[in-house]
Amino acid sequence: MDNDKWAFGLTMMIVGMGGTFLTLWILSLVMDLLKKVFPLSPEDGGAEKK
């Protein structure tokens, strides 16, 4: 019985970490897509603007 709780906890931890990394990967793809759709032009300034 106690072993089942540990197995369930370990499984939930692995699934949770996998879901987190999958979500972060999807968000990075969305950010890359947005950078390609809306590129930062040099005359806009961005981080270099003073």
C-alpha distance matrix in Angstrom:
0.0 3.8 5.4 5.3 6.8 9.1 10.1 10.9 12.8 14.6 15.5 16.9 18.7 20.4 21.3 22.7 24.7 26.0 27.0 28.8 30.7 31.6 33.0 35.0 36.3 37.5 39.1 40.9 42.2 43.5 45.2 46.9 48.0 49.5 51.3 52.9 53.8 55.1 56.4 57.6 61.3 63.1 65.5 62.7 62.0 58.2 57.1 60.5 62.4 64.1
3.8 0.0 3.8 5.4 5.3 6.6 8.8 10.0 10.8 12.6 14.4 15.5 16.7 18.7 20.1 21.1 22.8 24.5 25.8 27.1 29.0 30.3 31.6 33.2 34.8 36.2 37.6 39.3 40.9 42.2 43.6 45.3 46.7 48.1 49.7 51.5 52.6 53.7 54.7 55.7 59.4 61.1 63.5 60.7 59.8 56.0 54.7 58.1 60.0 61.6
5.4 3.8 0.0 3.8 5.4 5.1 6.1 8.6 9.8 10.5 12.2 14.2 15.3 16.5 18.2 19.7 21.1 22.4 24.1 25.6 27.1 28.3 30.0 31.6 32.8 34.4 36.1 37.5 38.9 40.5 42.0 43.4 44.9 46.5 48.0 49.6 50.9 52.1 53.1 54.2 57.8 59.5 62.1 59.5 58.6 54.9 53.5 56.8 58.9 60.7
5.3 5.4 3.8 0.0 3.8 5.4 5.0 6.0 8.5 9.8 10.4 12.1 14.1 15.3 16.2 17.9 19.8 20.9 22.1 24.0 25.7 26.5 28.1 30.1 31.3 32.4 34.2 35.9 37.2 38.5 40.3 41.8 43.0 44.6 46.3 47.8 48.9 50.3 51.5 52.7 56.4 58.3 60.8 58.0 57.4 53.7 52.6 56.0 57.9 59.8
6.8 5.3 5.4 3.8 0.0 3.8 5.5 5.1 6.0 8.5 9.8 10.5 12.1 14.2 15.2 16.1 18.2 19.8 20.7 22.2 24.3 25.4 26.6 28.4 30.0 31.2 32.6 34.4 36.0 37.1 38.7 40.5 41.8 43.1 44.8 46.6 47.5 48.7 49.9 50.9 54.7 56.4 58.8 56.0 55.2 51.4 50.3 53.7 55.6 57.3
9.1 6.6 5.1 5.4 3.8 0.0 3.8 5.4 5.0 6.0 8.5 9.8 10.4 12.2 14.1 15.1 16.4 18.2 19.7 20.9 22.5 24.0 25.5 26.9 28.4 30.0 31.5 32.9 34.6 36.0 37.4 39.0 40.5 41.9 43.4 45.2 46.4 47.5 48.4 49.4 53.1 54.7 57.2 54.5 53.6 49.9 48.5 51.9 53.9 55.6
10.1 8.8 6.1 5.0 5.5 3.8 0.0 3.8 5.5 5.2 6.1 8.5 9.8 10.6 12.1 14.0 15.4 16.4 18.1 19.8 21.2 22.2 24.1 25.8 26.8 28.3 30.1 31.6 32.9 34.5 36.1 37.4 38.8 40.5 42.0 43.5 44.8 46.2 47.1 48.4 52.0 53.8 56.4 53.8 53.1 49.4 48.2 51.6 53.7 55.6
10.9 10.0 8.6 6.0 5.1 5.4 3.8 0.0 3.8 5.5 5.1 6.1 8.5 10.0 10.4 12.0 14.2 15.2 16.2 18.1 20.0 20.7 22.1 24.2 25.5 26.6 28.3 30.1 31.4 32.6 34.4 36.0 37.2 38.6 40.4 42.0 43.0 44.3 45.5 46.8 50.5 52.5 54.9 52.1 51.5 47.8 46.9 50.3 52.2 54.2
12.8 10.8 9.8 8.5 6.0 5.0 5.5 3.8 0.0 3.8 5.4 5.1 6.1 8.7 9.9 10.3 12.2 14.1 15.1 16.3 18.3 19.7 20.9 22.5 24.2 25.6 26.8 28.5 30.2 31.4 32.8 34.6 36.0 37.3 38.9 40.8 41.8 42.9 44.0 45.0 48.7 50.4 52.8 50.0 49.2 45.5 44.3 47.8 49.7 51.4
14.6 12.6 10.5 9.8 8.5 6.0 5.2 5.5 3.8 0.0 3.8 5.5 5.0 6.2 8.6 9.8 10.6 12.2 14.1 15.3 16.6 18.2 19.9 21.2 22.5 24.2 25.8 27.0 28.7 30.3 31.6 33.0 34.7 36.2 37.5 39.3 40.6 41.8 42.6 43.7 47.3 49.0 51.6 49.0 48.1 44.5 43.2 46.5 48.6 50.5
15.5 14.4 12.2 10.4 9.8 8.5 6.1 5.1 5.4 3.8 0.0 3.8 5.4 5.2 6.1 8.4 9.9 10.5 12.1 14.1 15.4 16.2 18.1 20.0 20.9 22.3 24.2 25.7 26.9 28.5 30.2 31.5 32.8 34.5 36.1 37.6 38.8 40.2 41.3 42.6 46.3 48.2 50.8 48.2 47.6 43.9 43.0 46.3 48.4 50.5
16.9 15.5 14.2 12.1 10.5 9.8 8.5 6.1 5.1 5.5 3.8 0.0 3.8 5.5 5.1 5.9 8.5 9.7 10.3 12.0 14.1 15.0 16.1 18.2 19.7 20.7 22.3 24.1 25.5 26.7 28.3 30.1 31.3 32.6 34.4 36.1 37.1 38.3 39.5 40.8 44.5 46.4 48.8 46.0 45.5 41.8 40.9 44.4 46.2 48.3
18.7 16.7 15.3 14.1 12.1 10.4 9.8 8.5 6.1 5.0 5.4 3.8 0.0 3.8 5.5 5.1 6.1 8.5 9.8 10.5 12.3 14.0 15.3 16.5 18.3 19.9 21.1 22.6 24.4 25.8 27.0 28.7 30.3 31.6 33.0 34.9 36.1 37.1 38.0 39.0 42.7 44.4 46.9 44.2 43.4 39.7 38.5 41.9 43.9 45.8
20.4 18.7 16.5 15.3 14.2 12.2 10.6 10.0 8.7 6.2 5.2 5.5 3.8 0.0 3.8 5.4 5.2 6.0 8.5 9.9 10.6 12.0 14.1 15.4 16.4 18.2 19.9 21.0 22.5 24.3 25.7 26.9 28.6 30.2 31.5 33.1 34.6 35.9 36.7 37.9 41.5 43.3 46.0 43.5 42.8 39.1 38.1 41.4 43.6 45.7
21.3 20.1 18.2 16.2 15.2 14.1 12.1 10.4 9.9 8.6 6.1 5.1 5.5 3.8 0.0 3.8 5.5 5.0 6.0 8.5 9.9 10.3 12.1 14.2 15.1 16.2 18.2 19.8 20.9 22.4 24.2 25.6 26.8 28.4 30.1 31.6 32.7 34.2 35.3 36.8 40.4 42.5 45.0 42.4 42.0 38.4 37.7 41.1 43.1 45.4
22.7 21.1 19.7 17.9 16.1 15.1 14.0 12.0 10.3 9.8 8.4 5.9 5.1 5.4 3.8 0.0 3.8 5.4 5.1 6.1 8.7 9.8 10.5 12.3 14.2 15.3 16.5 18.4 20.0 21.1 22.6 24.4 25.8 27.0 28.6 30.5 31.5 32.6 33.7 34.9 38.6 40.6 42.9 40.2 39.6 35.9 35.2 38.6 40.5 42.6
24.7 22.8 21.1 19.8 18.2 16.4 15.4 14.2 12.2 10.6 9.9 8.5 6.1 5.2 5.5 3.8 0.0 3.8 5.4 5.0 6.2 8.5 9.8 10.6 12.3 14.2 15.3 16.5 18.5 20.0 21.1 22.6 24.4 25.7 27.0 28.9 30.3 31.3 32.0 33.1 36.7 38.5 41.1 38.5 37.7 34.1 33.0 36.4 38.5 40.6
26.0 24.5 22.4 20.9 19.8 18.2 16.4 15.2 14.1 12.2 10.5 9.7 8.5 6.0 5.0 5.4 3.8 0.0 3.8 5.4 5.2 6.0 8.5 9.9 10.5 12.2 14.2 15.3 16.5 18.4 19.9 21.1 22.5 24.3 25.7 27.2 28.6 30.0 30.9 32.3 35.9 37.9 40.5 38.1 37.6 34.1 33.3 36.6 38.8 41.2
27.0 25.8 24.1 22.1 20.7 19.7 18.1 16.2 15.1 14.1 12.1 10.3 9.8 8.5 6.0 5.1 5.4 3.8 0.0 3.8 5.5 5.0 6.1 8.6 9.8 10.5 12.2 14.2 15.3 16.5 18.3 20.0 21.0 22.5 24.3 25.9 26.9 28.2 29.5 31.0 34.7 36.9 39.2 36.6 36.3 32.8 32.3 35.8 37.6 40.1
28.8 27.1 25.6 24.0 22.2 20.9 19.8 18.1 16.3 15.3 14.1 12.0 10.5 9.9 8.5 6.1 5.0 5.4 3.8 0.0 3.8 5.4 5.2 6.2 8.6 10.0 10.6 12.4 14.4 15.4 16.5 18.5 20.0 21.1 22.6 24.6 25.7 26.6 27.7 28.8 32.5 34.4 36.8 34.1 33.6 29.9 29.3 32.7 34.6 36.9
30.7 29.0 27.1 25.7 24.3 22.5 21.2 20.0 18.3 16.6 15.4 14.1 12.3 10.6 9.9 8.7 6.2 5.2 5.5 3.8 0.0 3.8 5.4 5.0 6.1 8.6 9.8 10.5 12.4 14.2 15.2 16.5 18.4 19.9 21.0 22.7 24.3 25.4 26.1 27.3 30.9 32.8 35.4 33.0 32.4 28.9 28.1 31.4 33.6 36.0
31.6 30.3 28.3 26.5 25.4 24.0 22.2 20.7 19.7 18.2 16.2 15.0 14.0 12.0 10.3 9.8 8.5 6.0 5.0 5.4 3.8 0.0 3.8 5.5 5.1 6.2 8.6 9.9 10.7 12.4 14.3 15.4 16.6 18.5 20.0 21.4 22.6 24.2 25.2 26.9 30.5 32.8 35.3 32.9 32.8 29.3 29.1 32.3 34.4 37.1
33.0 31.6 30.0 28.1 26.6 25.5 24.1 22.1 20.9 19.9 18.1 16.1 15.3 14.1 12.1 10.5 9.8 8.5 6.1 5.2 5.4 3.8 0.0 3.8 5.4 5.1 6.2 8.6 9.9 10.6 12.3 14.3 15.3 16.5 18.4 20.1 21.0 22.2 23.5 25.0 28.7 31.1 33.3 30.6 30.6 27.1 27.0 30.4 32.2 34.8
35.0 33.2 31.6 30.1 28.4 26.9 25.8 24.2 22.5 21.2 20.0 18.2 16.5 15.4 14.2 12.3 10.6 9.9 8.6 6.2 5.0 5.5 3.8 0.0 3.8 5.5 5.1 6.2 8.7 9.8 10.5 12.3 14.2 15.2 16.4 18.5 19.9 20.7 21.5 22.7 26.4 28.4 30.8 28.2 27.9 24.3 23.9 27.2 29.2 31.8
36.3 34.8 32.8 31.3 30.0 28.4 26.8 25.5 24.2 22.5 20.9 19.7 18.3 16.4 15.1 14.2 12.3 10.5 9.8 8.6 6.1 5.1 5.4 3.8 0.0 3.8 5.4 5.1 6.3 8.7 9.9 10.6 12.4 14.3 15.3 16.8 18.5 19.8 20.5 22.1 25.6 27.8 30.5 28.2 28.1 24.8 24.5 27.6 29.9 32.7
37.5 36.2 34.4 32.4 31.2 30.0 28.3 26.6 25.6 24.2 22.3 20.7 19.9 18.2 16.2 15.3 14.2 12.2 10.5 10.0 8.6 6.2 5.1 5.5 3.8 0.0 3.8 5.4 5.1 6.3 8.7 9.9 10.6 12.4 14.3 15.5 16.5 18.2 19.5 21.4 25.0 27.6 30.0 27.5 27.8 24.6 24.9 28.1 30.0 33.0
39.1 37.6 36.1 34.2 32.6 31.5 30.1 28.3 26.8 25.8 24.2 22.3 21.1 19.9 18.2 16.5 15.3 14.2 12.2 10.6 9.8 8.6 6.2 5.1 5.4 3.8 0.0 3.8 5.4 5.0 6.2 8.6 9.8 10.5 12.3 14.3 15.1 16.1 17.4 18.9 22.6 25.1 27.3 24.6 24.8 21.4 21.7 25.0 26.7 29.6
40.9 39.3 37.5 35.9 34.4 32.9 31.6 30.1 28.5 27.0 25.7 24.1 22.6 21.0 19.8 18.4 16.5 15.3 14.2 12.4 10.5 9.9 8.6 6.2 5.1 5.4 3.8 0.0 3.8 5.4 5.0 6.2 8.6 9.8 10.5 12.5 14.2 15.1 15.6 17.1 20.7 22.9 25.5 23.2 23.1 19.8 19.9 23.0 25.1 28.1
42.2 40.9 38.9 37.2 36.0 34.6 32.9 31.4 30.2 28.7 26.9 25.5 24.4 22.5 20.9 20.0 18.5 16.5 15.3 14.4 12.4 10.7 9.9 8.7 6.3 5.1 5.4 3.8 0.0 3.8 5.4 5.1 6.1 8.6 9.8 10.7 12.3 14.1 14.9 17.2 20.6 23.2 25.8 23.6 24.1 21.2 21.8 24.6 26.6 29.9
43.5 42.2 40.5 38.5 37.1 36.0 34.5 32.6 31.4 30.3 28.5 26.7 25.8 24.3 22.4 21.1 20.0 18.4 16.5 15.4 14.2 12.4 10.6 9.8 8.7 6.3 5.0 5.4 3.8 0.0 3.8 5.5 5.0 6.1 8.6 9.9 10.4 11.9 13.6 15.8 19.3 22.2 24.3 21.9 22.6 19.7 20.7 23.8 25.3 28.6
45.2 43.6 42.0 40.3 38.7 37.4 36.1 34.4 32.8 31.6 30.2 28.3 27.0 25.7 24.2 22.6 21.1 19.9 18.3 16.5 15.2 14.3 12.3 10.5 9.9 8.7 6.2 5.0 5.4 3.8 0.0 3.8 5.4 5.0 6.2 8.7 9.8 10.2 11.2 12.8 16.5 19.1 21.3 18.8 19.3 16.2 17.0 20.1 21.7 25.0
46.9 45.3 43.4 41.8 40.5 39.0 37.4 36.0 34.6 33.0 31.5 30.1 28.7 26.9 25.6 24.4 22.6 21.1 20.0 18.5 16.5 15.4 14.3 12.3 10.6 9.9 8.6 6.2 5.1 5.5 3.8 0.0 3.8 5.4 5.1 6.4 8.7 9.9 10.0 12.2 15.5 18.2 20.8 18.9 19.4 16.7 17.6 20.2 22.2 25.7
48.0 46.7 44.9 43.0 41.8 40.5 38.8 37.2 36.0 34.7 32.8 31.3 30.3 28.6 26.8 25.8 24.4 22.5 21.0 20.0 18.4 16.6 15.3 14.2 12.4 10.6 9.8 8.6 6.1 5.0 5.4 3.8 0.0 3.8 5.4 5.2 6.2 8.5 9.8 12.8 15.9 19.0 21.2 19.3 20.5 18.1 19.7 22.2 23.8 27.4
49.5 48.1 46.5 44.6 43.1 41.9 40.5 38.6 37.3 36.2 34.5 32.6 31.6 30.2 28.4 27.0 25.7 24.3 22.5 21.1 19.9 18.5 16.5 15.2 14.3 12.4 10.5 9.8 8.6 6.1 5.0 5.4 3.8 0.0 3.8 5.4 5.0 5.8 7.8 10.4 13.7 16.9 18.7 16.3 17.7 15.3 17.2 19.8 21.0 24.5
51.3 49.7 48.0 46.3 44.8 43.4 42.0 40.4 38.9 37.5 36.1 34.4 33.0 31.5 30.1 28.6 27.0 25.7 24.3 22.6 21.0 20.0 18.4 16.4 15.3 14.3 12.3 10.5 9.8 8.6 6.2 5.1 5.4 3.8 0.0 3.8 5.5 5.2 5.2 7.5 10.8 13.8 16.1 14.1 15.1 12.9 14.6 16.9 18.4 22.1
52.9 51.5 49.6 47.8 46.6 45.2 43.5 42.0 40.8 39.3 37.6 36.1 34.9 33.1 31.6 30.5 28.9 27.2 25.9 24.6 22.7 21.4 20.1 18.5 16.8 15.5 14.3 12.5 10.7 9.9 8.7 6.4 5.2 5.4 3.8 0.0 3.8 5.6 5.6 9.0 11.4 14.7 17.0 15.7 17.2 15.5 17.5 19.3 20.9 24.7
53.8 52.6 50.9 48.9 47.5 46.4 44.8 43.0 41.8 40.6 38.8 37.1 36.1 34.6 32.7 31.5 30.3 28.6 26.9 25.7 24.3 22.6 21.0 19.9 18.5 16.5 15.1 14.2 12.3 10.4 9.8 8.7 6.2 5.0 5.5 3.8 0.0 3.8 6.1 9.7 11.9 15.6 17.1 15.4 17.5 16.1 18.6 20.5 21.5 25.2
55.1 53.7 52.1 50.3 48.7 47.5 46.2 44.3 42.9 41.8 40.2 38.3 37.1 35.9 34.2 32.6 31.3 30.0 28.2 26.6 25.4 24.2 22.2 20.7 19.8 18.2 16.1 15.1 14.1 11.9 10.2 9.9 8.5 5.8 5.2 5.6 3.8 0.0 3.8 6.6 9.0 12.6 13.8 11.7 13.9 12.5 15.4 17.3 17.9 21.6
56.4 54.7 53.1 51.5 49.9 48.4 47.1 45.5 44.0 42.6 41.3 39.5 38.0 36.7 35.3 33.7 32.0 30.9 29.5 27.7 26.1 25.2 23.5 21.5 20.5 19.5 17.4 15.6 14.9 13.6 11.2 10.0 9.8 7.8 5.2 5.6 6.1 3.8 0.0 3.8 6.1 9.6 11.5 10.1 11.9 10.8 13.4 14.8 15.9 19.7
57.6 55.7 54.2 52.7 50.9 49.4 48.4 46.8 45.0 43.7 42.6 40.8 39.0 37.9 36.8 34.9 33.1 32.3 31.0 28.8 27.3 26.9 25.0 22.7 22.1 21.4 18.9 17.1 17.2 15.8 12.8 12.2 12.8 10.4 7.5 9.0 9.7 6.6 3.8 0.0 3.8 6.6 8.6 6.9 8.2 7.2 9.9 11.1 12.1 15.9
61.3 59.4 57.8 56.4 54.7 53.1 52.0 50.5 48.7 47.3 46.3 44.5 42.7 41.5 40.4 38.6 36.7 35.9 34.7 32.5 30.9 30.5 28.7 26.4 25.6 25.0 22.6 20.7 20.6 19.3 16.5 15.5 15.9 13.7 10.8 11.4 11.9 9.0 6.1 3.8 0.0 3.8 5.6 5.5 7.4 8.2 11.2 11.0 11.7 15.4
63.1 61.1 59.5 58.3 56.4 54.7 53.8 52.5 50.4 49.0 48.2 46.4 44.4 43.3 42.5 40.6 38.5 37.9 36.9 34.4 32.8 32.8 31.1 28.4 27.8 27.6 25.1 22.9 23.2 22.2 19.1 18.2 19.0 16.9 13.8 14.7 15.6 12.6 9.6 6.6 3.8 0.0 3.8 5.4 5.6 7.6 9.8 8.5 9.4 12.8
65.5 63.5 62.1 60.8 58.8 57.2 56.4 54.9 52.8 51.6 50.8 48.8 46.9 46.0 45.0 42.9 41.1 40.5 39.2 36.8 35.4 35.3 33.3 30.8 30.5 30.0 27.3 25.5 25.8 24.3 21.3 20.8 21.2 18.7 16.1 17.0 17.1 13.8 11.5 8.6 5.6 3.8 0.0 3.8 5.4 8.5 11.3 9.8 9.1 12.2
62.7 60.7 59.5 58.0 56.0 54.5 53.8 52.1 50.0 49.0 48.2 46.0 44.2 43.5 42.4 40.2 38.5 38.1 36.6 34.1 33.0 32.9 30.6 28.2 28.2 27.5 24.6 23.2 23.6 21.9 18.8 18.9 19.3 16.3 14.1 15.7 15.4 11.7 10.1 6.9 5.5 5.4 3.8 0.0 3.8 5.9 9.4 9.2 8.0 11.5
62.0 59.8 58.6 57.4 55.2 53.6 53.1 51.5 49.2 48.1 47.6 45.5 43.4 42.8 42.0 39.6 37.7 37.6 36.3 33.6 32.4 32.8 30.6 27.9 28.1 27.8 24.8 23.1 24.1 22.6 19.3 19.4 20.5 17.7 15.1 17.2 17.5 13.9 11.9 8.2 7.4 5.6 5.4 3.8 0.0 3.8 6.3 5.5 4.5 8.2
58.2 56.0 54.9 53.7 51.4 49.9 49.4 47.8 45.5 44.5 43.9 41.8 39.7 39.1 38.4 35.9 34.1 34.1 32.8 29.9 28.9 29.3 27.1 24.3 24.8 24.6 21.4 19.8 21.2 19.7 16.2 16.7 18.1 15.3 12.9 15.5 16.1 12.5 10.8 7.2 8.2 7.6 8.5 5.9 3.8 0.0 3.8 5.5 5.7 9.3
57.1 54.7 53.5 52.6 50.3 48.5 48.2 46.9 44.3 43.2 43.0 40.9 38.5 38.1 37.7 35.2 33.0 33.3 32.3 29.3 28.1 29.1 27.0 23.9 24.5 24.9 21.7 19.9 21.8 20.7 17.0 17.6 19.7 17.2 14.6 17.5 18.6 15.4 13.4 9.9 11.2 9.8 11.3 9.4 6.3 3.8 0.0 3.8 5.6 8.3
60.5 58.1 56.8 56.0 53.7 51.9 51.6 50.3 47.8 46.5 46.3 44.4 41.9 41.4 41.1 38.6 36.4 36.6 35.8 32.7 31.4 32.3 30.4 27.2 27.6 28.1 25.0 23.0 24.6 23.8 20.1 20.2 22.2 19.8 16.9 19.3 20.5 17.3 14.8 11.1 11.0 8.5 9.8 9.2 5.5 5.5 3.8 0.0 3.8 6.4
62.4 60.0 58.9 57.9 55.6 53.9 53.7 52.2 49.7 48.6 48.4 46.2 43.9 43.6 43.1 40.5 38.5 38.8 37.6 34.6 33.6 34.4 32.2 29.2 29.9 30.0 26.7 25.1 26.6 25.3 21.7 22.2 23.8 21.0 18.4 20.9 21.5 17.9 15.9 12.1 11.7 9.4 9.1 8.0 4.5 5.7 5.6 3.8 0.0 3.8
64.1 61.6 60.7 59.8 57.3 55.6 55.6 54.2 51.4 50.5 50.5 48.3 45.8 45.7 45.4 42.6 40.6 41.2 40.1 36.9 36.0 37.1 34.8 31.8 32.7 33.0 29.6 28.1 29.9 28.6 25.0 25.7 27.4 24.5 22.1 24.7 25.2 21.6 19.7 15.9 15.4 12.8 12.2 11.5 8.2 9.3 8.3 6.4 3.8 0.0
